[in-house]
Structure formats: C-alpha cells, structure tokens
C-alpha cells in the first residue's frame, strides 16, 4: 500500500520477537509509519485500569530511548482524551513480563515510565532503523499496585500466544489465586474497552504526514 492506502496490521501477542518481525514485514510492504497499539502493565500508581498512555518516548531494555512522532502523538492524545483518561508519558519496553508490585515499582524508578509492555520497543527499533514516524498507544490492564497471578502468566507461551489449557491447569493447581484472576480479567476488559474507544477516534492513522501506516 502506498500513501493513503489501508493500514497494515500484525498481531504479535506479548512477544518482542514477533513484534519486531511483524514491523519489518509491514515496512517491507510499504508502511509509511509504525504504531504499537495494545495493553500494558501500569507503572504509574495513579493510573487506573483502562487508562490510556500515549508514549512520548519508548525506553529500551538497555536504557536507550526512542522518541515518538510529536505531531502524531499530539493529534491522537487530543482526539482520545474525550473518550478515555489519557496520559502522554514514557513507555518502557521489556523482554519479559513485569508481574509483581515490586518489579513495577523498580522499573518505574529506573525508567521514569508510566507503563510497560513487551512489544513497543521492538516496533520502535524497526521504525527508527528505517527513519519512519513511530507512536505507541497503550491501555493499562494490570495497575501498578496489583501483582499478576502466577497462574495467569503461565498461559503466555514463548511466542506470545495465549495457552488456554496451560492457564486451566495452573488455575487448578493454584486455587488461592482465583480472586486475582477474576480481578485481572475485569482489568483487562477495561483496557480493551479503552482501546476500542481510542481506535474509533480516527486519529491513529493520521497526523504523521502520510498514509499506508503499519500497526502492530
């Protein structure tokens, strides 16, 4: 697709490698910009489940920082704030889940980020390598003050895909985490509702001066 064409999409799950591969494929197909769009772990304790973070920059696991496209993020933040709570702030990229309250607090202190995910840094790295505009938009699923049940983490495979049977087996073995799993499900639903609202504002694919963007 050239400028003005339909957006390209790639679903990576919670996996940096798949996000990197998907972004490269979209660039190869002519994407004019790269957007990382999905859920995140909250690091800022003020962010409730469903809060939207429009990344001012993405902090790489090694400490490097990739700035997002300013006109694009300003356009998205302005359009989205009428539908969901929006914060423009750094997002931290991680190669593994950030699950416990202690891990989230430590990452917040170290990076200064408001949220963390496992895909934005990979997509941003590809965009930077090709000189393309980049933006990350993330909705908080698990907030900073809440740890993710270990049985829920078991359901994420090495390729980032959800393994329902693994979750079920872990749930049977860890019945005391039942309330936590229910809470996580409710928080996840709030995040997904926020993402759907943001996707409807029409600003995600504009504001960077071209069309044919890619979304991962």
C-alpha positions in Angstrom: 0.0 0.0 0.0 1.2 3.5 -0.8 0.3 6.8 0.8 -3.3 6.9 1.5 -3.7 3.1 1.4 -5.3 0.9 4.1 -3.3 0.3 7.3 -1.2 -2.9 7.6 -1.6 -4.9 10.8 0.4 -7.5 12.6 -0.6 -9.3 15.8 2.4 -10.2 17.9 1.0 -11.1 21.3 3.3 -10.4 24.3 6.5 -11.2 22.4 9.2 -8.7 21.3 10.5 -11.1 18.6 7.1 -11.4 16.9 6.6 -7.6 17.2 9.9 -7.0 15.5 9.2 -9.5 12.8 5.7 -8.0 12.2 7.1 -4.5 12.0 9.7 -5.5 9.5 7.1 -7.2 7.3 4.9 -4.1 7.3 7.9 -1.9 6.4 8.8 -4.2 3.6 5.2 -3.9 2.3 5.4 -0.1 2.2 4.3 1.1 5.6 4.9 4.9 6.0 4.8 4.8 9.8 4.7 2.3 12.7 2.2 2.2 15.5 2.4 -0.1 18.5 -1.2 -0.5 19.9 -2.3 -2.7 22.8 -2.3 -3.3 26.5 0.3 -2.6 29.1 1.3 -3.0 32.7 0.8 0.2 34.8 3.9 1.6 36.4 2.5 5.0 37.5 0.4 4.3 40.6 -2.1 7.0 39.6 -3.2 5.1 36.5 -6.4 3.0 36.8 -7.2 0.0 34.6 -8.3 1.4 31.3 -6.2 4.5 31.4 -4.5 5.2 28.0 -0.9 6.1 27.7 0.3 7.8 24.5 4.0 7.4 24.5 6.2 10.5 24.4 9.1 8.0 24.1 9.8 4.3 24.5 12.6 3.3 26.9 14.5 0.3 25.5 15.6 -2.6 27.8 19.2 -1.3 27.5 18.2 2.3 28.5 18.2 3.8 25.1 15.2 6.0 24.3 13.2 6.2 21.0 11.2 9.4 20.7 7.7 9.1 19.2 6.4 11.4 16.4 5.3 14.6 18.1 2.5 15.8 15.7 1.1 12.3 15.6 1.0 11.8 19.4 -0.4 15.2 20.0 -3.2 14.5 17.5 -4.0 11.1 19.0 -3.9 12.4 22.6 -6.2 15.3 21.8 -8.7 13.1 20.0 -8.7 10.3 22.5 -9.0 12.3 25.7 -12.7 12.9 25.2 -13.3 9.2 25.3 -10.8 7.8 27.9 -8.3 9.1 30.5 -5.1 9.9 28.5 -1.6 10.5 29.7 1.3 11.4 27.5 4.4 9.9 29.1 7.3 7.5 28.5 6.5 3.8 28.0 9.1 1.1 28.9 9.8 -1.9 26.7 10.6 -5.2 28.4 11.6 -8.6 27.1 9.8 -10.4 29.9 6.6 -9.8 31.9 6.7 -7.3 34.7 4.3 -9.0 37.0 4.8 -8.1 40.7 4.2 -4.8 42.5 7.9 -4.7 43.4 9.0 -5.2 39.8 6.7 -2.5 38.6 8.0 -0.1 41.3 11.6 -0.8 40.5 11.1 -0.3 36.8 9.2 2.9 37.4 12.1 4.3 39.4 14.7 3.1 36.9 13.0 4.2 33.7 10.6 7.0 34.7 8.0 5.3 32.5 4.2 5.3 33.2 3.6 1.9 31.7 5.4 -1.1 30.3 4.8 -3.6 27.5 6.7 -6.3 25.6 6.2 -5.0 22.0 6.6 -1.3 21.7 10.4 -1.2 22.0 10.7 -3.8 19.2 8.4 -1.9 16.9 10.1 1.3 17.7 13.5 -0.1 16.9 12.4 -1.1 13.4 10.8 2.3 12.8 14.0 4.1 13.9 16.1 1.9 11.7 14.1 2.9 8.7 13.6 6.5 9.6 9.8 6.2 9.9 7.4 8.0 12.2 6.6 5.9 15.3 4.0 6.0 18.0 2.9 3.7 20.8 -0.6 3.8 22.4 -1.2 1.5 25.3 -4.1 0.9 27.7 -3.3 -0.2 31.3 -4.5 -3.7 32.1 -2.8 -4.5 35.4 -2.2 -1.4 37.5 1.0 -0.7 39.4 -0.3 -1.7 42.8 -1.5 -5.1 41.8 0.6 -8.2 41.0 -0.4 -10.6 38.2 -1.3 -14.1 39.4 1.4 -16.6 38.6 -1.3 -18.9 37.1 -2.2 -16.2 34.6 1.4 -15.8 33.5 1.6 -19.5 32.8 -0.8 -19.0 29.9 1.5 -16.9 27.9 3.7 -19.0 25.6 7.2 -18.1 24.4 5.7 -16.9 21.1 3.4 -14.5 23.0 0.3 -16.5 22.3 -2.3 -17.4 25.0 -2.3 -21.1 26.0 -5.8 -21.7 27.5 -5.1 -25.2 28.6 -2.0 -24.1 30.5 -4.0 -21.4 32.3 -6.6 -24.0 33.3 -4.0 -26.4 34.6 -2.3 -23.7 36.6 -5.6 -22.5 37.9 -6.4 -26.0 39.3 -3.1 -26.1 41.0 -3.3 -22.6 42.5 -7.0 -22.2 43.6 -6.0 -19.4 46.0 -5.4 -17.1 43.0 -9.0 -17.3 41.8 -9.9 -13.9 43.0 -6.8 -12.4 41.4 -7.6 -14.0 38.1 -11.1 -12.6 38.2 -9.7 -9.1 39.0 -7.2 -9.4 36.2 -10.0 -10.3 33.8 -12.0 -7.3 34.8 -9.0 -5.0 34.4 -8.2 -6.5 31.0 -11.7 -5.9 29.9 -11.4 -2.2 30.9 -8.2 -1.9 28.9 -9.7 -3.5 25.8 -12.8 -1.2 26.0 -10.5 1.8 26.2 -8.5 0.6 23.2 -11.7 0.2 21.2 -12.8 3.7 22.0 -9.4 5.1 21.0 -9.4 3.1 17.8 -12.7 4.8 16.8 -11.5 8.4 17.0 -9.9 8.3 13.6 -6.6 9.9 14.6 -4.4 6.8 14.8 -3.7 6.6 11.1 -3.1 10.3 10.6 -1.0 13.1 11.9 2.3 11.9 10.6 2.0 13.4 7.1 1.3 10.2 5.2 -0.8 7.1 4.8 0.0 3.4 4.4 1.0 3.1 8.1 1.6 -0.1 9.9 0.0 -1.1 13.2 1.4 -3.8 15.4 
